[in-house]
Amino acid sequence: FRVWIILPTGKCISLFFNSTRRILKNTVPALKCFDLIDNMPELVSCPTCGRIQYNSLAIIPEIEDFLETIHANIKVAIMGCAVNGPGEAKEADIAIAGGKDEGLLIKKGQIIRKVPQSEMVQVLKEEILKICIDKKVLPDYFEKVVDAKNLVEHGYDVSSAVKKVGISRSTYYKYKDYVFTPNEETTRGKRAIISILL
């Protein structure tokens, strides 16, 4: 099968595929490369090497399928090891890097926390959904307060947590009781403002 992409400059690009299933899956990323399509996530992963300590290739298809439901310009990275992973994932909005029995959650080049290997895929999905919140509606320090709260829950003291995410202690204490990651316990009986772009 052949697909032609006609660029605004008048030039054409020809793509060949051996199955109809791969046409949409691979044509859309090509359109994004030439800024012909917007609001589409990008997934990058390492080719793996001798340092890999978990089967990163096995989770890539699941994250690819999940990202097909996301309409946002975000970059997601799946790295094979905790040695080179953080550096290689520094351009990603959110990333995971595997290690022995656990992995690292990385946001915009900063290691946020360690995650048990069995929870890495679910945690990555949750973080992807969190960063898809419209930044025009939600000030960035709200998200940083949520990140700081997560760090405190995982053993950080408040001073270290706020320093790591880049907010002041006063901002943390001002908003910590009002912003949270949604779950059954934290949202029961509370009101929420939801912004929907149609």
Number of C-alpha atoms within 10 A of each C-alpha: 10 10 13 11 16 13 13 9 6 7 8 11 10 9 14 13 14 9 8 10 9 12 16 12 12 13 16 14 17 16 15 16 10 11 10 14 12 13 11 18 19 17 17 15 19 17 9 15 9 7 13 17 18 19 11 20 15 9 13 17 11 12 18 15 10 12 20 11 10 15 12 18 14 18 18 26 27 27 28 26 24 19 14 13 23 24 13 18 26 17 15 21 20 25 30 30 32 27 22 12 11 18 24 24 23 26 24 16 18 18 18 19 16 18 21 15 16 11 11 20 18 11 15 21 15 12 17 22 13 14 15 13 13 14 10 7 9 11 10 11 16 18 19 20 28 21 21 27 22 17 21 16 12 13 10 16 13 18 14 14 26 23 12 17 20 13 17 16 15 10 14 22 12 11 14 15 11 10 15 17 14 10 8 7 7 11 12 9 8 6 7 7 5 6 10 6 4 3
